[in-house]
Amino acid sequence: MHSDPAAPTALARWGVQMPELNGSVALVTGASDGVGFEIARALARAGAEVVMPVRNRAKGEGAAERIRESAPGSIVELRDLDLASFASVDGLVRTLETEGRPIDLFVANAGIVLLGDPMRHVSADGYELHFQTNFLGHAALTAGILPLLRAGDARVVLQCSLAANHFGIDLDDLQSERRYSALRAYASSKIALGLFGVELHRRCMLARWGLRVALSHPGIALTNIGPPALRNGTQWWNRAARALMERGALGQSAAEAASTALYALTAPDAVGGGLYGPSRPLHLSGPPRQQRVYRNLADSETAERLWAIMDSQLPTRFPVTADG
């Protein structure tokens, strides 16, 4: 799904002005397509130097070139990253450490959802694929680049999902071994990412790490991450759903969906620990607005328990705060 280079990006579609980001370094995962591409494109247009870690170099090169066409003079760089591999995450961390540039803006946007596939898939590291790609890989990356984030007094946004408000998480079955469906595994991974963000914010405040951490969700966007039957199906209900989404009744474009992460990342009034999503009914679409943090993400006890489980499995552990 390619975008018109001349079209307004993300926040501009809602009449919200992006701040000037000249001199800033922005790291955006999952930026080779869909919502992540629009996040990266908007940041580049605002003057940020955008670093795009990608799994598919060819696809990434195409996305970077489209961003450069849309934002003449912008600096867009690719790096290699497979979030389903701790070795790949470590490789990116070492590359960024060697480059030594503080990171000012970080959006953990990449994600997978294997809807329509009944098989449970496991990464090379032995983790259920949604769990590692959507959550654990991002947690490992955040831990690894924490010194660079602290050096940039970074704003960090973790991209969650509406699914996090409609499902639960079982800390005794994080790998979906006892009960598996793609949607349940996806939702669990996004809840885990949100709980991680809530606890990361708390620890940042406690230890004065200097980061501002917020959560966002894009509502509903018809992008490459959606189910193929909805994107490509010819049945009347597929066509009707796509038409409703294109008209903003059931969802929104990738550029519009990107606005919530961008608002959480750059708006002067965006707060650490907040959740930002679309403001129309059911939060499927609309201008970005702060929302109540979902109840299952606001559970501090669950967040601390998940952090302990996570931290014991990461190749790079977070610093211990004053409360352990």
Protein Blocks (a to p, Z undefined) as FASTA:
>chain_A
ZZdfkbcchjlmnopacddfehiacddehilgcjllmmmmmmmmnopacddddfblmlmm
mmmmmmmmmmghiacddddddfkbmklmmmmmmmmmmnopacfbdcdfbccddehiabdc
ddfkopafklmmmmmmmmmmmmmmmmmmmmnopacdddddfklmmcccdfklmnommbcc
fklmmmmmmmmmmmmmmmmmmmmmmnonopacddddehjaddfkbcfklmmmmbfklmmm
mmmmmnopngccfklmmmmmmmmmmmmklcehiacddfbehilgccdddddddfklmmmk
lmmmmmmmmmmmpfbdcdddfkZZ
